[in-house]
Amino acid sequence: KVNFPKTMWYPRLNLPKNFKYSYQQPNNDNDGLITGSIKNTGLDTALLNEMMQKILDGTYPNVHSVLIIKDGRLVFEEYFYEYDKTKLHELRSATKSFISSLTGIAIEKGYIKSVHEKVIPYFPEYTFRNNSDAKKQITIENLLTNQSGLDCDIYNPKTMGNESIMAYENDWIQYSLDLPMNDSAGGIGQYCSSNPIILGRIIEKVTKMTVPEFASQTLFKGLGINNYVWNFKPDKSSAETFCQVNLRSRDMAKFGLLYLNNGLWNGKQVIPKEWVEQSLAKHSIVAGLDYGYLWWTKYLDANGVRYYGKLAQGNGGQKIYIFKELNL
């Protein structure tokens, strides 16, 4: 017998028929985020009210949370259904941007010499199928930009590197680097989940720590993130969870703010400024979009103006948008 909580079916329980949303300033929880009022931020409160009404009446279904940081302050924070500020969310492929962060930190600390290091030498214990001079040219940077050249593209069902197949393999590293090459390293951009998985394993090999342990001692420690779940096990035990990190919405917001501030958090450089700049710059084109180091560039149009944002995103709607020109 399975019991489903009522909260999972309704954005908010027991709302009166003529309910009208009223803005409330987020609480200061002493978790490293500074909160503030939405007044004088330039944000359109009428539009936010309209958005809230549409979430609450089901026009925009299944939205779990919306948080907005403007000019360094958390000015908007709302949760829906069974979600609240303490609940962890699956980040899905937004996890890739966290792997990018840890790669930059590993390079800064000297565990990895540079993004130009070749990948295959990190795995001397393996014998890979379809080995070739082309495969030996794959670099750390090629993994970060989704230009490994491996026959793996989630948007192309004809490629061999299907993540749904990989999920039930005993060793995802073996599966990934066994793939044939369908392009030279540094060539076309192909969205391939194998690339950050290989990067994560390299981080583990060079630091002699698990990915979550390294994150805990560096990135998460710097941001004051201590409530998370991250099982990075690239084998079939992760078939349903896919090595993803689970975080609170507030901690996702911290990560976005860290990048908005060029890696600086409360006066401390958590990620090198140069790494943030490189990560958000265009290095390749993936699925028709500009792509950095496991970060997307996307735009939104409003009133005839195009706003370009940098984006960590995952399946199911997990999104961390950064709009530098708006300090948002």
URJOBEL-V54675 format. One record per run of one state. SS is the DSSP state (H for helix, E for strand, - for the rest). FROM is the first residue (numbers start at 0). LEN is the number of residues. If there is no record, write none. Layout:
# URJOBEL-V54675
<<SS FROM LEN> <SS FROM LEN>>
This chain:
# URJOBEL-V54675
<<- 0 5> <H 5 3> <- 8 26> <E 34 1> <- 35 9> <H 44 12> <- 56 8> <E 64 6> <- 70 2> <E 72 7> <- 79 9> <E 88 2> <- 90 1> <H 91 17> <- 108 9> <E 117 1> <- 118 1> <H 119 4> <- 123 11> <H 134 3> <- 137 1> <E 138 1> <H 139 5> <- 144 5> <E 149 1> <- 150 12> <H 162 4> <- 166 5> <H 171 7> <- 178 2> <E 180 1> <- 181 11> <H 192 15> <- 207 3> <H 210 7> <- 217 1> <H 218 5> <- 223 4> <E 227 3> <- 230 5> <H 235 3> <- 238 6> <E 244 3> <- 247 1> <H 248 12> <- 260 3> <E 263 2> <- 265 2> <E 267 2> <- 269 3> <H 272 8> <- 280 3> <E 283 3> <- 286 2> <E 288 3> <- 291 4> <E 295 7> <- 302 2> <E 304 10> <- 314 3> <E 317 5> <- 322 1> <H 323 3> <- 326 2>>
